Amino acid sequence: MLKTLQNALRVKDVRRRLLFTFLMLVVVRIGSQLPVPGVDPDYFADFFEQHQGDAFNLLNSFTGGSFENFSILALSISPYITSSIIMQLMTIAIPKLEEMQKDGEEGRKKIVEYTRYLTVALALITAIAMSIGFGRQGLLENFNWHSVVVVVFTLTAGSAFLMWLGERITDKGIGNGISLILLVNILSRIPDDIKTIYDKFIAPSSVAAGVVIAIIVIAILVAIVAFTVLLNSAVRKIPVQYSQKMQGRRLIGGQSSHIPLKVNTANVIPVIFASSLMSTPMIIAQFFTVDYSTIGGKILTFLSSSSWFRPERPWYTLGALVYIALIIIFAYFYTSITFNPLEIANNMKKQGGFIPGIRPGKPTSDYLNKILNYIVLIGAVGLTIVAIIPIILSGIFNITRISFIGTSLIIIVGVIQETLKQIETRVVAREYDSIF
């Protein structure tokens, strides 16, 4: 990692792109501290004190605390992430969009344009729901139509601005603009997380006990990070051999290659899907008065991750089993719509490629399906382990969810790995240009 950055800083163009990216991310963090006009700054501070570990904590982590501060960037890039996932699913379901995606650069530009419109629409809907729902409960200092309109337009504009900023980082920076904004937001919460761990485990102990606890905590964190890096990097390589053929007077082909199948094929998407599905009833319930002693209230408690792994009420932990099952189901579902073994097998057949020992065509597709089913299960189990650890720690030790492990850690590792690859590619490209 350090060697990659050192090489990048020697190349003028890459150095300029890194500086531009850094400045844009500074703008993001400054915007995260600017409050929306007309809101009570203490409302969400009290709200998170009463709802530790609930659905909104994941959103607060993704926004880098902007949601808790209710800043002009409180929605962050969550509407863009949601719209991108929706467009990806619609591309599979709607033939016209699928054709558009395969229609080269022009088709992809159209899909990006539709994603922008959908992002603004989702941001507008979310802003309206939040300004009215929370405004009635005390978020707005003066709850009236004027205050609601100000909040709605401010939040929507903030989300659209971040989308535009992410695209500028992608074009003029080092790439992965949206992902880098998400990354810097998550990383900004690490000091608060360290303080939470210190106050809960180390501060109340003696010096000797504190040192031992600190070593144990660091060892656990290093193990989790190492496991996440391994999970994101693990690849199953399927060997492919291309047959030789005559072209004119020359014999071409005969090369060996491979199909890289990632163990964590769906990345963090299954966790986001499962978390969203489990937390949606809780989010809706926050806008109403709910009696948690009723059956409906107990079901909501069952679905809330803040109720799992609590020693005083272990029966609610059954909700975690539903969460785990959803992660595995969504891992298979998302992989099935993003990876088409039959299409790959047909393309290999057209190009004269085959997997040694496997006949081209449908037998190759069946073989890839079989391998993929094993890989997806391993990846889903690994993903579940990383996602469930912070929930277990939160329940057993009664602490606020640590934001930089679990779902956030998978994102951190994935974005850093992808960004380093982008930097290496740009450095190699510049060196290649300088040679010729």
Beta strands, then each sheet from edge to edge (+ up, - down):
strand 1: 235-242
strand 2: 245-247
strand 3: 250-252
strand 4: 256-262
strand 5: 353-354
sheet 1: 4+ 1- 5+
sheet 2: 2+ 3-
end
